[in-house]
Amino acid sequence: MKIARFSHHDAIRYGVLDDDELVVLSGDPMFAGFETTGERVPLGDAVLLAPVIPRSKVVCVGRNYRAHAAELGNDVPAEPLLFLKPNTSVIGPGDVIVRPPQSQSTHFEGELAVVVGRIAKNVKAADALDYVFGYTAANDVTARDLQNSDGQWARAKGFDTFCPLGPVIETDFDVEAGEVITRVNGEVAQQGPFTDMVFGVAELIEYISAAFTLLPGDVILTGTPEGVGPFVAGDAVEVEIPGIGTLRNAARDAG
């Protein structure tokens, strides 16, 4: 089931994607369930928004693909390498990524995003998928020069607009059969199966929830395959996950 968060007639609503229509839901299905209003909105009349705004945090995993770690000259960590993005970094499909003046080198990183559906603390891997509401596509935008100069990643990863999510949440997705494809101006830059992850979704939820509580609506970015690289103002970056959809964002410079 594909769940969209969208704007229609100046109201923010939720709906289930049914071909080229949205079956309107009575509220946020994460909290209100899947009761419908009986209304349908043509997809072309709706503006898709970020399918979720994390209640507290976006938890990201660094160097979770061996080839990506190697391309940046890093070793694969023995345990998941975690960092956070603020929820103010989240934008939706079609929104513009703003390249800040502090950075001269912004990079794309296409990723699978996990949307948490229940409060999760000290969850075991065997039970972890019971806490997943669904999956969407993400772009872990990074100011690579600031990442290198700062020595820690909060600023480099956390600028406003640096966490595009979308276009929808797929509640029934086979991660083991999935892959992510990133394109810049239509040219493939990244393509990697999720089976190449060093730490899988269940392992990540166990590890993360042992450190801090995950709340419904929190998002986990699971890492990026090799092929990351720069983009500049005027470029269009697409992150496609077959079975979920394509997240597309153009870029511009601040000011």
Legacy VTK file of the C-alpha trace (Angstrom):
# vtk DataFile Version 3.0
C-alpha trace
ASCII
DATASET POLYDATA
POINTS 255 float
0.000 0.000 0.000
1.384 3.389 -1.014
0.583 6.216 1.393
0.886 9.842 0.290
0.846 13.062 2.244
-0.392 15.790 -0.050
-1.788 19.276 -0.375
-5.147 19.856 -2.052
-7.174 23.072 -1.940
-4.788 24.497 0.691
-5.345 21.559 3.051
-2.788 18.895 3.988
-4.280 15.411 3.719
-3.317 11.737 3.541
-4.341 9.229 0.939
-3.764 5.760 -0.482
-2.453 5.792 -4.038
-4.805 3.917 -6.396
-3.520 4.177 -9.970
-3.867 7.878 -10.825
-6.059 8.776 -7.851
-5.620 9.267 -4.116
-8.199 7.625 -1.853
-8.476 10.208 0.893
-7.971 9.065 4.482
-9.619 10.615 7.520
-6.274 11.390 9.144
-2.644 10.403 9.463
-2.804 6.612 9.087
0.090 6.118 11.461
-2.156 7.302 14.277
-5.700 7.269 12.886
-5.696 4.053 10.888
-6.912 3.638 7.327
-10.482 4.901 7.546
-11.425 6.603 4.289
-13.620 9.632 3.726
-15.159 8.355 0.490
-13.428 11.104 -1.474
-10.961 10.579 -4.307
-8.514 13.208 -5.538
-6.918 12.945 -8.975
-3.169 12.618 -8.523
-2.644 15.442 -10.996
-4.657 17.812 -8.769
-2.568 17.090 -5.665
0.854 18.354 -4.623
2.832 15.556 -3.016
4.595 16.548 0.205
7.236 14.808 2.272
5.327 11.639 3.216
6.336 12.041 6.858
7.769 14.792 9.052
9.766 13.020 11.767
8.401 13.759 15.219
11.844 13.968 16.765
14.733 12.900 14.517
16.180 11.419 11.384
18.722 8.755 12.325
21.315 8.119 9.627
23.824 5.334 9.140
27.221 6.115 7.663
29.431 3.808 5.597
26.859 1.011 5.491
27.965 -0.140 2.024
31.535 -1.398 1.710
32.139 0.087 -1.732
30.933 3.516 -0.599
33.217 3.462 2.429
36.102 2.526 0.159
35.412 5.268 -2.397
35.830 7.881 0.339
38.939 6.190 1.728
37.283 4.842 4.876
37.046 1.465 6.553
33.710 -0.183 7.212
32.846 0.378 10.890
32.627 -2.652 13.166
29.268 -1.341 14.425
26.738 0.961 12.744
28.034 4.521 12.517
25.170 6.811 13.539
24.512 10.503 13.082
21.386 12.676 13.157
19.668 15.119 10.859
17.165 17.608 12.306
13.582 17.332 11.116
13.970 20.863 9.719
16.166 19.343 6.988
13.212 17.398 5.541
11.644 18.422 2.232
9.367 16.573 -0.156
9.269 15.555 -3.802
9.602 18.514 -6.136
10.954 20.797 -3.416
14.226 22.592 -4.060
17.523 21.631 -2.440
19.227 24.867 -1.424
23.037 24.807 -1.586
24.272 26.918 1.340
26.953 29.580 0.851
29.126 27.903 3.507
29.782 24.942 1.182
31.376 24.655 -2.242
30.817 20.893 -2.555
27.328 19.463 -2.050
26.917 15.750 -2.751
23.923 13.478 -3.345
23.501 10.163 -1.492
20.499 8.068 -2.543
19.162 5.843 0.229
16.351 3.645 1.503
14.492 5.322 4.366
12.669 3.362 7.070
9.634 5.033 8.667
9.120 3.973 12.281
5.512 3.165 13.185
5.653 2.391 16.924
7.606 3.475 19.971
10.762 1.371 19.885
13.217 0.939 22.744
15.615 -1.995 23.173
13.977 -3.852 20.306
15.503 -7.178 19.278
16.314 -7.755 15.611
13.902 -10.687 15.472
11.025 -8.334 16.300
12.323 -5.183 14.633
10.242 -5.223 11.461
7.067 -5.141 13.564
8.030 -1.539 14.377
8.288 -0.440 10.739
5.387 1.519 9.268
6.875 1.533 5.787
9.667 2.631 3.477
10.407 5.583 1.246
13.278 7.068 -0.756
15.722 9.596 0.642
18.604 11.790 -0.421
21.154 12.275 2.346
22.461 15.568 0.974
25.932 16.309 2.300
28.219 19.338 2.311
31.282 17.192 1.697
33.832 19.944 2.283
32.283 20.805 5.654
32.061 17.136 6.582
35.816 16.891 6.052
36.728 20.173 7.738
34.392 19.959 10.744
35.452 16.492 11.833
31.861 15.659 12.756
28.808 15.655 10.567
26.000 17.620 12.192
26.422 20.793 10.153
27.439 19.093 6.900
24.389 16.837 6.956
21.865 19.048 8.704
21.250 22.155 6.619
17.663 23.021 5.755
16.540 21.047 2.650
19.284 18.403 3.131
16.853 15.495 3.664
14.467 15.044 0.729
11.973 12.220 1.362
9.328 10.673 -0.874
7.389 10.378 -2.994
5.252 7.990 -0.901
5.538 5.467 1.923
5.221 1.873 0.784
3.922 -0.235 3.664
4.537 -3.582 1.933
8.072 -3.612 0.544
10.568 -6.442 0.134
13.879 -4.877 1.119
15.825 -8.006 0.201
14.688 -7.708 -3.419
15.115 -3.932 -3.651
17.696 -1.498 -4.942
18.331 2.239 -5.121
19.179 4.142 -8.294
20.352 7.760 -8.221
20.401 9.926 -11.343
21.747 13.421 -11.904
20.182 15.148 -14.891
18.988 11.757 -16.103
22.383 10.039 -15.928
22.772 7.100 -13.531
25.309 7.867 -10.815
24.480 5.201 -8.222
22.852 1.790 -8.411
23.066 -0.709 -5.589
20.975 -3.549 -4.126
19.959 -3.359 -0.493
21.519 -6.785 0.042
24.872 -4.963 -0.120
24.170 -3.233 3.197
26.661 -4.164 5.901
23.928 -3.933 8.547
20.342 -4.732 7.528
17.175 -2.948 8.594
16.437 -5.250 11.542
20.010 -5.018 12.845
19.910 -1.236 12.578
16.666 -0.939 14.522
18.066 -3.147 17.275
21.268 -1.103 17.477
19.617 2.316 17.273
16.814 1.552 19.731
19.391 0.395 22.271
20.836 3.907 22.211
17.716 6.045 22.130
13.977 5.685 21.820
12.486 5.765 18.348
9.108 7.483 18.080
6.351 6.938 15.520
7.239 9.008 12.477
10.972 8.965 13.099
13.001 8.053 10.026
16.106 5.902 9.610
18.358 6.456 6.584
20.124 3.170 5.919
23.241 4.294 4.044
24.219 4.824 0.436
25.980 2.689 -2.197
29.059 3.789 -4.125
28.888 6.527 -6.726
28.180 9.575 -4.571
29.222 12.840 -6.130
28.642 16.564 -6.450
25.706 18.455 -7.837
25.374 22.153 -8.560
22.637 24.732 -8.975
20.358 23.820 -11.850
20.936 20.075 -11.519
18.058 17.665 -10.945
18.717 14.732 -8.612
16.454 11.676 -8.719
16.451 8.822 -6.231
14.455 5.868 -7.514
13.512 2.779 -5.541
11.525 0.419 -7.795
8.316 -0.507 -6.034
8.249 2.773 -4.114
8.775 5.494 -6.704
11.108 8.281 -7.734
12.045 11.238 -5.544
13.060 14.207 -7.700
14.511 17.496 -6.484
16.170 20.330 -8.329
18.969 22.362 -6.761
19.680 26.069 -6.508
22.141 28.250 -4.678
21.026 30.205 -1.625
20.277 33.866 -2.053
LINES 1 256
255 0 1 2 3 4 5 6 7 8 9 10 11 12 13 14 15 16 17 18 19 20 21 22 23 24 25 26 27 28 29 30 31 32 33 34 35 36 37 38 39 40 41 42 43 44 45 46 47 48 49 50 51 52 53 54 55 56 57 58 59 60 61 62 63 64 65 66 67 68 69 70 71 72 73 74 75 76 77 78 79 80 81 82 83 84 85 86 87 88 89 90 91 92 93 94 95 96 97 98 99 100 101 102 103 104 105 106 107 108 109 110 111 112 113 114 115 116 117 118 119 120 121 122 123 124 125 126 127 128 129 130 131 132 133 134 135 136 137 138 139 140 141 142 143 144 145 146 147 148 149 150 151 152 153 154 155 156 157 158 159 160 161 162 163 164 165 166 167 168 169 170 171 172 173 174 175 176 177 178 179 180 181 182 183 184 185 186 187 188 189 190 191 192 193 194 195 196 197 198 199 200 201 202 203 204 205 206 207 208 209 210 211 212 213 214 215 216 217 218 219 220 221 222 223 224 225 226 227 228 229 230 231 232 233 234 235 236 237 238 239 240 241 242 243 244 245 246 247 248 249 250 251 252 253 254
